Amino acid sequence: MSSVVGAMPSSDNSDLNLANKNAGSKHSNRRSVQRSSPRPYGPPSESNGALSDAEGFPDDEVVGARGTERNRPQDPMARAVPKVVDKVGEKVAEEFEKFLEQFVDDVISSGAPPSSALASDKYYIAQIHGLRLYNLSTLYVDFQHLMSLRDQTLAKAIADDYYRYLPFLTRALHNLISRYEPRYFKEHRQPASASSQTNGSVAGTGPSQTETMGVKTTNQQTDKLFTLAFYNLPLISRVRQLRTVSVGKLLSISGTVTRTSEVRPELYLATFVCEGCRTVINNVEQTFRYTEPTQCPNLTCGNRQGWRLDIRQSTFVDWQKVRIQENSSEIPTGSMPRTMDVILRGEIVDRAKAGEKCVFTGTLIVVPDVSQLGLPGVRPEATRDNRNAPRGGDAGGSGVTGLKALGVRDLTYRMAFLSCMVTPDTSTPGQAANFLSGQAANILASLNQTATTDPNDTSDHAQDAYLQSLTSAEIEDLKQMVHSDHIYSRLVNSLAPMVYGHEMVKKGLLLQLMGGVHKTTPEGMQLRGDLNICIIGDPSTSKSQFLKYICSFLPRAVYTSGKASSAAGLTAAVVKDEETGEFTIEAGALMLADNGICAIDEFDKMDIADQVAIHEAMEQQTISIAKAGIQATLNARTSILAAANPVGGRYNRKTTLRANINMSAPIMSRFDLFFVILDECNESVDRHLAEHIVNIHRLRDDAVQPEFTTEQLQRYIRFARTFKPEFTPEARELLVEKYKELRADDAQGGIGRNSYRITVRQLESLIRLSEAIAKANCVDDVTPQFVREAFNLLRQSIISVEKDDVEVDDEEDVEPVDGDMNGDGDGDSPMADGDQLPEGDDTPAPASRKTKITYDNYMAILNLLVKRVNDDEQATGEGVEHEDLVVWYLEQKEDEINTEQEMSDERSLVEKVLKRMVKDNIFMQIRGEGLVDNDEGAEESPRNAENLVYVLHPNCAVEEM
């Protein structure tokens, strides 16, 4: 590949050199200097023949004329033009070619899978054979290999003067490819290769091959431009640290991609036809803008303006511009994140997607600031009004106005980054960067350069593709993890090791990282496989720590805060592109987290209007936009991890989950799991937690020793995600049973007045959770055991702490028992007792002993009793006697009662529950004739006089029970 900047056609150069040589007068010398001065300086270009004296480097030397006959046979004077040779560049090319040809990497060649072993044990020669095999055009060079040489001069030269030596390095690559893969090289002949072969590089090929190379057309259009890509540089710079000192050096920078342009063709080497005399000028290099020849080589023509571009004979290369922003962990206090444009060419276009953290390797370049030039109109400036002044009144006349503004605008430049390699940045903050280990046999997969796995791929194909990107040691480690026992619980314990306890939440997070299986129905409907999780809890229960951990753990994870995020910022915004002036879509947080996790903190503080914006993204996993003439449906296949505080700061256990969160019912039903974290006082838990926190502050990383490292977890999760488990028939039946059980609980008030909770979405959640558990175990079948585990998770997230235990009184006859209740429906009787204590003597104290039963148990007894009383009332119109009701209840429970003691306990419990129900205005007690009909009561009154009869309270809503 030739140099990118500053080279002009050889014809012009030779003219100038001839003018300098032959015309001895001052006049001609001055004219030649003037003509050569406006050209940009740059490294020597192999495609343009000789360079002018203005373009060399200090250590250049002029040797005899060579190699220009083939370039310009039509000009007899061209033979006398001397060729300027960059001796250092030639030496670098020779050393680099020797390095590529001889380097052997023992570790990697033995680690490559045997199936892909190629014929050569030499690392880069094997890669060159791979170019033809996989039809590629880029040779990937590991900079660590250069650093491992005994003589560091070559590595230092490439790092310090990369832009200068790039044409020489590329020529060395051309020589090697033409030597080891001559047929492939001839098929995709390089536009610059004829001159490089005939010029005879130091390690050139034999004359016979040179002759065959020259037979091809002079400027054949090619789809392959052989280039070099360097990776694994020892230092990764920040975007903020780039200065003009770094221009032209080989560097790596890390950043988050925010916007990518479409892939366009870039004019790389142009062929022009002179409009005056039809002379063809080949291989005019483009310097980041449309560059025409300065003068026609035909001495009788002298045309400088009229050029026509011959598109068929010109060379184009793929081009893409990517906008990157510095990583959030690198922004200094009180600063805005810096951005930079990165230019990608050739094979590496479309390797970086919006939202990914990437490492770009290449060099810093200076380009004209086109956006400033494109501003419409001239900027308003204060100028003296001299329209009426006589012409030529001031010395020399007023001249041409407006030049100053033009000149200022013309000379604005900015820095951009010309990248030769893109790799995903998998390092987590605070850890050393992970070096990639490229395998010559399968270079693209091992450098993570392949596209992400297609969701419609079979699991075997996806597993093979992933395993090819690992070294043999990593595969062995993964194999041991997959085949070990109790891997599910061990993975849970290794997740977020800095957070103490919260095992249930960690289970949920692990399953969210695994995800379910995406499915598409025959009609094309998408069924989501991603899990959405909401963590609700008291302050200081490490909710945000979970979110931060997930964002640092996953490469594609975006962290936002609810109050500071708008609907457009979460979904997508329509903005005006500063260069083209057209409206484009700028991705929001949910789009950037596509195929990842979007963590939203302070979810309860979001405005309702903004919450509505993510309804569609949470269920349909798309974002629809209709703004500014753009109608689009964009993918947002993301899992949402939300953290919220309860209403009023702390979780109120006496009310339902719905009453505790400031969320609408539609959003709540879209979450698969809710985790309620309570800050309860418990002496042993508090002691362990305090020890854990103190140790972390004292010992940092040594305080926790998780079984698996972050890298092992990431590898395992990426491998587990390739599985696509399916349900066995037994698991399907159990799934239906469990769903019916949840619905039945819901209907009979197991969760209180909360029936909006269990919907078909919860059934889908059960399916997704079961699949995720199967993935975590790396199996292809979902068994009933996994369904039970998923059911327990879902069950505890729905019910766990929705109701407090119910207190039932042991009082004997403290309560009034006539029909007119005192309306104390809120269960605050213990307070009332407490208020009366000072007035009376000590007798009431023993009367207010309490018995606690669980809320579920209380509701089960309550539902049975209400059903019996309600049925009797509807059938006979009268209530049920106390004794009959108690005996009937014990008959219902006789299967569970084994001893006389248990029967006596159950009897006293149901009597206490009856009292509590009277107090809560569910039943009314009636003694004597009360509401009983007179004609029936006449004969039964003697018996009824001493017995209580229970009827439903008028305020009791039976349909809600």
SVG drawing of the C-alpha trace seen along z (x, -y; Angstrom):
<svg xmlns="http://www.w3.org/2000/svg" viewBox="-93 -59 117 98">
<polyline fill="none" stroke="black" stroke-width="0.4" points="0.0,0.0 1.3,-3.4 1.6,-6.3 -1.6,-8.1 -0.5,-11.7 1.3,-14.0 2.4,-12.1 1.8,-13.6 2.2,-12.1 5.7,-11.1 5.4,-13.1 5.3,-16.3 8.2,-15.3 10.3,-14.4 9.5,-17.7 10.6,-19.6 13.8,-17.6 14.7,-18.1 14.0,-21.8 16.3,-22.0 19.0,-20.0 19.0,-21.3 18.1,-25.0 20.8,-26.7 19.4,-30.1 18.1,-31.6 14.8,-32.1 14.1,-28.5 15.3,-27.5 13.0,-29.9 10.1,-28.7 10.7,-25.1 10.9,-25.9 7.6,-27.8 6.0,-24.9 7.1,-22.3 6.5,-24.3 2.7,-24.0 2.8,-20.2 2.2,-18.5 5.3,-16.7 5.0,-13.0 6.7,-9.7 8.0,-8.3 5.4,-6.6 6.2,-3.5 3.4,-4.1 4.6,-7.4 8.1,-6.8 10.7,-9.4 10.2,-12.1 11.2,-15.7 14.0,-17.1 11.5,-18.8 9.9,-15.6 12.8,-13.5 14.0,-12.8 17.4,-14.0 19.0,-10.6 17.9,-10.1 20.6,-9.7 20.4,-9.9 21.6,-6.9 21.6,-6.1 18.5,-6.3 16.6,-3.1 13.2,-1.6 11.4,-4.5 11.4,-3.1 8.4,-0.9 6.5,-3.7 6.9,-6.3 8.0,-4.8 6.5,-7.7 8.9,-10.3 12.5,-9.9 13.9,-12.4 12.6,-10.4 15.5,-8.0 17.8,-10.7 15.7,-11.2 17.5,-10.0 15.5,-8.0 15.6,-9.1 16.0,-6.2 15.2,-6.2 18.0,-4.0 16.5,-3.6 13.1,-2.7 14.7,-0.1 16.5,1.4 13.2,1.5 11.5,3.3 14.3,5.8 14.3,6.5 10.5,6.7 10.4,9.2 13.0,11.3 11.0,11.2 7.7,12.2 9.5,15.0 11.3,16.6 9.2,16.0 8.0,19.3 5.7,19.2 5.9,22.5 3.2,21.8 0.4,20.9 1.3,23.4 1.0,26.2 -2.2,24.7 -4.1,24.4 -6.7,27.1 -5.4,30.0 -8.3,29.7 -7.0,26.3 -3.3,27.1 -1.8,25.6 1.3,26.8 3.8,24.3 5.1,24.1 6.2,20.5 3.5,18.3 3.2,15.5 3.8,17.8 0.9,19.9 -1.1,16.7 -0.2,15.8 -1.4,19.2 -4.6,18.5 -5.1,15.3 -5.8,17.4 -7.7,20.0 -10.2,17.6 -10.0,15.0 -8.6,12.3 -6.3,9.3 -5.1,8.3 -2.0,9.8 -2.4,9.5 0.9,8.8 1.2,9.3 3.4,6.5 4.4,8.7 6.2,10.9 8.2,7.9 9.0,7.0 10.2,10.6 13.1,10.2 16.5,9.8 17.1,6.7 14.4,4.1 15.3,1.7 12.6,2.9 9.8,2.6 11.1,-0.8 11.3,-2.1 7.7,-0.9 6.3,-2.3 8.0,-5.7 7.7,-6.3 4.9,-4.0 3.5,-6.5 6.8,-7.0 7.7,-3.3 4.2,-2.0 4.8,-1.9 8.0,0.1 6.3,2.5 3.5,3.0 6.0,3.6 7.7,6.3 4.3,7.9 3.7,7.8 7.1,9.5 6.2,12.3 2.7,12.8 4.1,12.8 6.7,15.4 4.5,17.8 1.1,17.3 2.0,15.9 -1.3,17.0 -3.4,15.3 -1.2,12.2 -1.6,12.0 -5.4,12.5 -5.6,9.5 -2.7,7.5 -1.9,4.4 -1.9,1.0 1.5,0.3 3.1,3.7 4.4,3.2 6.6,0.3 7.7,2.0 8.7,5.1 10.5,3.3 12.2,0.9 13.7,4.0 13.4,3.9 16.3,5.2 14.8,8.6 13.1,8.6 12.0,11.7 13.7,13.1 13.5,11.4 11.2,14.1 8.5,13.3 8.9,9.6 8.3,10.1 5.1,12.0 3.9,9.3 4.3,6.5 2.1,8.3 -1.0,7.2 -2.7,4.0 -1.1,1.0 -3.8,-0.1 -6.2,2.8 -9.0,2.1 -8.8,4.4 -11.0,5.5 -8.1,6.5 -5.6,4.1 -3.1,6.1 -2.5,4.3 -1.0,4.9 -2.8,4.7 -0.9,4.5 -2.4,5.5 -1.3,6.2 0.6,3.0 2.0,2.7 0.4,-0.6 -3.2,-1.7 -3.6,-5.5 -6.6,-7.5 -8.5,-9.7 -7.7,-12.7 -4.0,-12.1 -3.5,-12.4 -1.4,-15.4 0.4,-16.4 3.5,-14.7 1.8,-11.4 1.1,-12.2 2.5,-9.5 3.3,-7.1 1.8,-3.7 -0.6,-3.8 -3.6,-2.0 -6.5,-4.0 -9.6,-2.7 -13.1,-4.2 -16.8,-3.5 -18.3,-3.7 -21.2,-6.1 -21.9,-6.5 -20.9,-4.7 -21.3,-5.9 -22.4,-3.7 -19.6,-2.0 -18.7,-4.2 -16.1,-3.7 -13.1,-5.9 -11.1,-6.9 -7.6,-5.5 -5.6,-5.8 -7.1,-7.9 -6.5,-7.7 -7.1,-11.0 -7.5,-11.9 -6.3,-15.3 -9.2,-17.1 -6.7,-19.0 -4.6,-16.2 -6.1,-13.0 -3.0,-11.9 -3.7,-9.4 -2.1,-9.9 -2.2,-6.8 -2.1,-6.3 -2.6,-9.8 -2.8,-9.4 -5.6,-11.0 -4.6,-13.0 -7.9,-12.8 -9.5,-15.0 -10.1,-15.0 -6.5,-15.5 -5.9,-16.2 -2.5,-16.3 -0.8,-19.7 0.1,-19.7 -0.2,-17.6 3.0,-15.6 2.7,-16.3 5.2,-19.2 3.3,-20.8 0.0,-20.8 0.6,-22.3 -3.0,-21.8 -3.6,-22.5 -7.4,-22.6 -9.3,-20.3 -9.2,-16.7 -11.6,-13.9 -11.6,-11.0 -11.6,-7.6 -13.5,-5.6 -13.0,-2.2 -9.2,-2.5 -9.2,-4.0 -8.9,-2.0 -11.5,-2.3 -11.4,-1.0 -14.1,-0.5 -14.2,-3.4 -16.1,-4.0 -16.0,-6.7 -16.7,-5.9 -17.2,-8.4 -15.7,-7.2 -16.1,-8.7 -13.7,-8.1 -14.7,-5.5 -16.7,-6.6 -14.0,-5.3 -11.4,-7.6 -13.2,-11.0 -11.6,-13.3 -13.6,-15.1 -15.9,-17.8 -15.0,-17.2 -17.1,-16.4 -16.2,-13.2 -14.0,-13.8 -14.8,-12.4 -12.7,-11.6 -13.3,-10.4 -11.7,-7.1 -11.3,-6.2 -11.6,-2.5 -10.5,-1.0 -10.7,2.2 -11.5,5.4 -11.9,3.8 -15.0,1.7 -18.1,2.7 -16.1,4.4 -17.1,1.8 -20.8,1.5 -22.3,-1.4 -22.2,-0.8 -19.1,1.4 -15.9,0.7 -13.1,1.2 -9.3,0.8 -8.2,-0.9 -4.7,-0.5 -3.3,-2.9 -1.9,-6.4 -3.0,-9.9 -3.4,-12.1 -4.3,-15.7 -7.1,-16.4 -8.9,-19.6 -11.9,-20.4 -14.6,-19.9 -17.5,-20.7 -16.1,-24.3 -15.8,-24.6 -19.3,-23.5 -21.0,-26.1 -23.3,-28.1 -22.5,-31.8 -19.6,-33.9 -19.4,-34.5 -20.6,-38.0 -17.6,-40.3 -17.3,-44.0 -15.8,-45.7 -15.4,-49.3 -18.1,-50.5 -16.2,-51.9 -18.8,-51.4 -18.9,-55.1 -15.2,-55.8 -13.5,-56.6 -11.8,-53.6 -8.1,-53.5 -8.5,-56.1 -6.3,-54.2 -2.9,-52.9 -3.2,-50.0 -7.0,-50.0 -9.3,-48.0 -8.5,-44.8 -10.6,-41.6 -12.7,-41.6 -13.7,-38.5 -10.3,-36.7 -9.5,-37.0 -12.6,-35.1 -12.0,-32.5 -8.4,-32.1 -9.2,-31.6 -11.8,-29.0 -9.5,-27.2 -6.8,-26.7 -8.7,-24.9 -7.5,-21.3 -8.4,-18.7 -7.0,-15.4 -8.5,-12.1 -7.3,-8.5 -6.5,-6.3 -7.0,-2.8 -5.6,0.4 -7.1,2.8 -10.2,3.0 -10.4,5.4 -13.1,5.6 -12.0,4.1 -12.7,6.9 -10.6,5.5 -12.5,4.5 -11.5,1.3 -8.6,1.8 -7.3,4.9 -4.5,5.3 -5.4,5.4 -5.9,8.9 -3.5,9.6 -5.2,11.4 -3.6,14.7 -3.9,15.0 -3.7,18.4 -2.2,18.4 -4.5,21.1 -7.7,19.3 -6.7,15.7 -10.1,14.0 -11.9,16.1 -9.0,16.1 -8.8,12.2 -12.6,11.8 -12.9,10.4 -15.8,12.6 -19.3,11.3 -21.4,12.1 -23.2,15.4 -26.5,15.4 -29.4,16.1 -30.8,18.5 -27.6,20.6 -27.7,24.1 -26.1,24.5 -23.3,26.9 -22.3,24.4 -22.2,21.5 -20.1,23.6 -17.6,24.6 -17.2,20.9 -16.6,19.9 -14.2,22.6 -12.1,21.7 -11.4,18.4 -9.8,19.9 -6.4,21.3 -5.9,24.9 -5.3,23.9 -8.5,21.9 -10.4,24.8 -9.0,27.2 -10.0,24.9 -13.5,24.5 -13.9,28.3 -13.1,28.7 -15.6,26.1 -18.4,27.7 -17.8,31.2 -17.5,30.3 -20.2,30.9 -22.6,28.3 -21.4,25.7 -24.6,23.7 -24.2,22.9 -20.4,22.3 -21.0,19.8 -23.5,18.0 -20.9,17.8 -18.2,16.4 -20.5,13.6 -20.1,10.1 -17.8,11.4 -17.4,8.0 -21.1,8.0 -21.9,10.0 -24.8,12.5 -27.9,11.9 -27.6,15.3 -31.1,15.1 -30.3,11.9 -27.0,13.3 -28.9,16.3 -31.2,14.0 -28.3,12.0 -26.5,15.1 -29.7,16.3 -30.0,12.8 -26.5,13.1 -27.3,16.5 -30.7,15.5 -33.4,17.7 -33.8,18.9 -35.0,16.4 -37.7,17.9 -39.5,16.9 -42.9,18.2 -43.8,19.3 -45.7,16.0 -42.5,14.1 -43.4,13.0 -40.4,12.7 -40.6,14.2 -38.0,12.7 -35.5,14.7 -34.0,11.9 -34.8,11.7 -35.8,8.4 -35.1,8.0 -36.1,5.4 -34.3,5.0 -36.3,3.2 -34.8,2.5 -34.2,0.3 -31.3,-2.2 -27.8,-0.8 -28.6,2.7 -26.0,2.7 -28.5,2.4 -26.3,0.0 -23.3,2.2 -25.0,5.1 -25.7,2.7 -22.1,1.4 -20.7,4.9 -22.8,6.1 -21.8,3.1 -18.1,3.7 -18.5,7.5 -20.3,7.4 -18.7,5.8 -22.1,4.6 -23.7,3.0 -24.9,-0.5 -25.5,-2.2 -28.1,-5.0 -29.9,-6.8 -33.6,-7.1 -34.1,-10.8 -31.3,-12.0 -32.5,-10.0 -35.1,-11.2 -37.3,-9.1 -35.1,-10.0 -31.9,-9.4 -33.1,-5.9 -34.6,-4.9 -33.2,-7.0 -33.0,-10.6 -33.1,-12.2 -30.2,-14.6 -28.8,-16.6 -25.5,-15.3 -23.0,-18.1 -21.3,-17.1 -24.1,-16.1 -26.8,-18.2 -29.3,-15.3 -31.3,-13.9 -29.8,-10.7 -30.8,-8.5 -28.5,-8.6 -28.8,-5.5 -30.0,-5.8 -29.1,-3.6 -31.4,-0.7 -30.0,-0.5 -26.4,-0.7 -27.1,2.2 -28.4,4.4 -27.6,8.0 -26.4,6.9 -27.9,5.5 -29.2,2.0 -28.9,1.1 -31.3,-1.7 -30.7,-2.9 -33.4,-4.9 -36.1,-3.4 -38.8,-4.7 -37.7,-8.3 -38.3,-8.2 -41.1,-10.3 -44.1,-8.3 -43.8,-9.6 -40.3,-8.3 -41.3,-4.9 -43.9,-4.5 -41.1,-4.9 -39.5,-1.6 -42.7,0.5 -42.1,1.5 -38.4,2.2 -39.1,4.5 -41.6,6.8 -41.4,6.5 -37.6,5.6 -37.9,3.0 -38.0,-0.8 -40.2,-2.5 -39.5,-6.1 -41.5,-8.5 -39.8,-11.9 -38.4,-14.4 -39.3,-12.4 -37.7,-9.2 -39.9,-6.1 -37.9,-3.3 -38.1,-0.2 -34.9,0.4 -33.7,3.5 -33.3,3.3 -32.8,6.9 -31.6,6.0 -32.2,7.2 -33.2,4.5 -31.8,4.6 -33.6,1.9 -33.0,0.8 -35.7,-1.1 -36.4,-2.4 -39.7,-1.7 -42.2,-4.6 -41.3,-6.5 -37.8,-5.2 -38.3,-2.0 -40.2,1.2 -43.5,1.4 -44.1,5.1 -47.8,4.6 -48.8,3.6 -48.5,5.3 -45.5,5.1 -47.6,2.9 -48.3,0.4 -44.5,0.2 -43.3,-0.7 -44.1,-3.7 -44.7,-1.7 -47.6,-1.1 -49.1,2.4 -48.0,2.8 -44.3,2.2 -44.5,4.5 -45.9,7.3 -42.9,6.9 -40.4,7.7 -39.7,11.4 -38.3,11.3 -38.6,8.9 -36.1,9.1 -37.0,7.4 -34.0,6.7 -34.8,5.7 -32.5,4.1 -33.3,6.2 -31.5,6.3 -29.9,9.7 -26.9,9.9 -25.0,12.7 -25.7,11.3 -24.7,7.8 -21.4,9.0 -20.4,11.0 -21.4,8.1 -19.3,5.6 -16.3,8.0 -16.6,8.3 -16.7,4.6 -13.9,3.8 -11.7,6.5 -12.4,5.1 -11.3,1.6 -8.2,3.1 -7.1,5.8 -8.7,4.7 -8.7,7.6 -7.3,10.1 -10.4,9.9 -12.4,12.1 -11.2,15.3 -13.9,16.3 -13.5,19.7 -13.6,18.5 -11.9,15.4 -13.8,12.8 -12.2,14.0 -13.2,17.6 -16.8,16.5 -16.9,14.5 -15.6,17.4 -18.1,19.8 -21.1,17.5 -20.2,16.9 -19.9,20.6 -23.1,21.4 -25.1,18.8 -24.5,20.9 -26.7,23.7 -30.4,23.9 -32.1,26.2 -35.5,27.7 -38.2,29.0 -38.7,32.7 -42.3,33.9 -42.2,34.3 -40.9,30.7 -43.7,29.4 -46.4,31.1 -44.8,29.8 -44.6,26.3 -48.4,26.3 -49.0,27.6 -46.8,24.9 -48.5,22.1 -52.0,23.4 -50.7,23.4 -49.6,19.8 -52.9,18.7 -54.9,20.6 -52.9,18.9 -53.7,15.6 -57.4,16.3 -57.9,17.3 -55.9,14.4 -52.6,16.0 -51.1,12.7 -53.9,10.6 -55.7,8.1 -53.0,8.4 -54.4,10.5 -52.8,8.3 -49.5,10.0 -49.9,13.5 -50.4,13.2 -49.3,15.3 -46.1,13.2 -45.3,15.0 -45.7,18.3 -43.2,17.1 -40.9,16.0 -41.0,19.6 -40.0,20.9 -37.2,18.4 -35.9,19.0 -35.9,22.8 -34.0,22.4 -31.5,20.1 -30.9,22.6 -30.3,25.4 -27.8,23.1 -26.0,22.4 -25.6,26.2 -24.5,26.5 -27.1,29.1 -29.5,29.4 -32.6,30.6 -34.8,28.7 -35.7,31.3 -38.4,31.0 -35.7,30.2 -34.8,27.0 -38.5,26.1 -38.8,26.4 -35.8,24.2 -37.3,21.6 -40.7,21.9 -39.0,21.3 -37.2,18.2 -40.4,16.8 -42.4,17.7 -40.1,16.0 -39.8,12.9 -43.6,12.6 -44.6,13.5 -41.5,13.5 -42.2,10.4 -45.5,9.1 -47.3,9.6 -46.3,9.5 -47.1,12.4 -50.6,12.1 -51.1,11.7 -54.2,13.4 -55.2,12.6 -55.5,14.9 -58.0,12.7 -61.0,14.3 -63.9,11.9 -62.3,8.5 -64.0,8.0 -67.6,6.7 -69.7,9.4 -72.9,7.7 -73.8,6.9 -72.6,3.3 -68.9,3.5 -66.7,0.6 -65.4,0.4 -61.8,1.2 -60.9,2.7 -57.3,1.8 -56.0,4.4 -54.6,1.8 -56.1,3.4 -52.8,3.9 -52.3,0.2 -55.7,-0.3 -54.9,2.2 -51.7,0.4 -53.4,-3.0 -55.8,-1.6 -53.1,0.0 -52.4,-3.1 -56.0,-3.5 -56.8,0.0 -54.8,2.5 -52.5,5.2 -55.2,7.6 -55.4,6.9 -51.7,7.6 -51.8,11.4 -54.9,11.2 -53.1,9.7 -50.7,12.6 -50.2,12.9 -49.9,15.9 -48.3,15.3 -49.2,17.2 -48.0,16.7 -50.0,14.6 -50.5,17.4 -51.8,19.7 -54.1,17.0 -55.6,16.4 -56.1,20.2 -58.1,20.5 -60.0,17.3 -60.9,18.4 -62.3,21.8 -64.4,20.2 -65.8,17.4 -66.7,20.0 -68.6,22.1 -70.5,19.2 -71.3,17.7 -72.6,21.0 -74.9,21.4 -76.2,17.9 -77.1,18.3 -78.7,21.7 -80.7,21.2 -80.4,17.4 -78.9,17.9 -75.4,17.9 -73.3,20.8 -73.1,21.6 -69.7,21.3 -69.4,24.9 -70.6,26.2 -68.1,24.0 -65.1,25.1 -66.1,28.8 -66.5,28.4 -63.1,26.8 -61.4,29.6 -63.1,32.2 -61.5,30.4 -58.1,30.7 -58.4,34.2 -55.9,35.6 -53.2,33.3 -54.1,33.9 -52.4,37.0 -52.5,36.5 -55.0,35.2 -52.6,32.4 -52.5,31.3 -56.3,31.3 -56.5,29.1 -53.9,26.7 -55.7,26.4 -59.0,25.9 -57.6,23.0 -56.0,21.5 -59.2,21.5 -61.0,19.8 -58.4,17.1 -58.7,16.6 -62.4,16.3 -62.0,13.5 -59.5,11.7 -62.0,12.0 -64.7,10.4 -62.3,7.6 -61.4,7.1 -65.1,6.7 -65.2,10.0 -67.7,11.8 -70.4,10.5 -71.2,12.4 -74.8,12.7 -76.0,14.1 -79.6,15.0 -82.3,14.3 -80.6,11.4 -81.0,11.7 -82.5,15.2 -86.1,15.4 -88.8,15.6 -90.7,18.7 -87.5,20.8 -86.1,19.2 -89.1,20.0 -88.3,23.6 -84.5,23.2 -84.3,20.2 -83.5,22.1 -80.6,23.8 -79.4,20.6 -79.5,18.4 -76.1,19.4 -74.5,20.0 -72.8,17.6 -73.8,17.5 -71.5,16.1 -72.8,14.2 -70.8,12.2 -70.3,8.5 -72.1,6.3 -68.7,4.6 -67.1,7.9 -66.3,8.2 -66.7,11.9 -65.8,11.7 -62.3,10.4 -61.6,13.3"/>
</svg>
